Amino acid sequence: MGCLLWLTQLLCLLFFHFHFQATSSLSLSCNTSISLELCQLEQNHALLQFKNSFSITSSASFDYPPYAHYPKTDSWEEGTDCCSWDGVTCDLQTGYVIGLDLSSSMLFGTFHSDNSFFLLSHLQNLDLSNNDFNHSNILSQFSELWNLRYPNLNFCVFTGLVPLGITYLSSLVSLDIS
């Protein structure tokens, strides 16, 4: 009888051990999923292409004092989650980029109509202020960003007319092009 009791206790101990191991593994995999990338892959690629379409030049941002500007895109690296990059805000449910604050980021270059930036269709808040887009036109493609609410294009060295299509953005709250 003593042997049977001992065997029962051993089996209970083994069952408890295996149950605890399975639960721990389950917890570990759940915790691991939290650290997985949030950013949508196509959004990640679009932002990296956008970054590579401009150069970083300290004279491209005019803030005073000069320490007020820094190249936010320096934190943007392939193989990392774009939702963790400086200046990028993502929707926590979908992983879509909904905010982009690149103000005073020392971006210099021409803003072309085929820029991958226009693939960020879920973008709501945009601040490109205080960068030098080298007398580029404000492109009609901005009007394709249907969710855009607060575009700030202040001190961007844009030239030309504001495209009429921007007035059709139904979510637009304010537009700063001073």
RAVEN-V933899 format. One record per helix or strand. SS is the DSSP state (a for helix, b for strand). FROM is the first residue (numbers start at 0). TO is the last residue. Records with the same first field share a line. If there is no record, write none. Layout:
SS: FROM-TO + FROM-TO
//
This chain:
a: 1-33 + 40-51 + 57-59 + 65-67 + 71-74 + 81-83 + 115-118 + 139-143 + 163-167
b: 54-55 + 87-89 + 96-100 + 106-107 + 124-126 + 131-131 + 135-136 + 149-151 + 157-158 + 173-175
//
